Amino acid sequence: MNPTELVELIKEKRPNLLGKMPERKAVALVQAALAALGRQIAEVEEGVVRVAGLGNFRIRMVETEKDGKTVSVKRTTFLAAKPKSKDED
């Protein structure tokens, strides 16, 4: 799903949320928010990045074997938040 599709989904589910905001500006806002989230996740070595309403990103370093050598790699797992109710889409 890309930012334009997210904006269309928002317009469909919550038509008044964006008000009279031009679509290009709404797409730019979604792109900026996703980029900020990506930077935050990238900065964390180990731990949890919580995003209210979305879920948790768990970040940890794990050791794997590559070409006969043990290397540490960062692994990120997403755990979606449980929906509160159908009315809050």
N, C-alpha and C positions, 0 to 999 in steps of 0.2 A: 504494500500500500504506500503510495507516495503522498506528499503534503497536499496536493490538489485534491486527491481522493478523500483525504481526511476532512478538508474544508467542505467538500460536497456532502459528506456524511453528517457533519455538524449541521449544515443547512437543512438537511432532510430531517434529522432528529430534533433539532432545537432551532427552528427558523428565526426566532427573534434574538438569539444569542449574539450574533455578529452585527446586528442592527444594520446600519447603512454602510458598513465597512466595505470598501471595494475588495473584490475577490483577490486581486494581486497582493493587496496588503495583508489579507487574512492568510494567504499561502506563505508570505514572507514571515508572518508571525509564527506559524506552525513550524516552518523551517528553522527559525531562530531558537524556538523552544526545544526542538529535537536535537539541534546542534549543541545547545547548552547542556542537555541531558547527556549526550554522548561524551562531551568534555569532562563532565563530572564523573562519569563511570570510568573514563580512561585515567583520571587522576588518582583513583582509589587503588591502592595496592592489594589490600584485603579488607573485607568488611561488607557492609550492606548500604546500598543507596536506595532509600525509600521514596517513592513517588505516590503521594496521596491519590487515591482513586485509580491508580494504574497497577501498582504492585511493588515488589522488591527486586532489585538486582543484587545478587550475591556474588561477590568477587573473591576469588582465592587463588593462591599460587599452588600449582600441582607439578609434581615431577613426572616427566615422561622420558622415554628412551627414544633417541633419534640418532640414527647412524652409529649405534653402539655406545652412545654417550647419554648420560642422564642430564636433562635440561629442565629448567623451571619455566613453566608457561602460565600465563594468566588465564583463568577460566571464569567466565561470567555466565550465571544462570539467572533466568527471569522467572519469577513466581508471581503470577497474576493475582491481583486483589479479587476477593470474592465479591460478586455483585451484591449491593444492599437491597435493591428491589428493581422491578421492571420500570417503575415510574421515573427513575433517576437517570435514564439514558441520556 
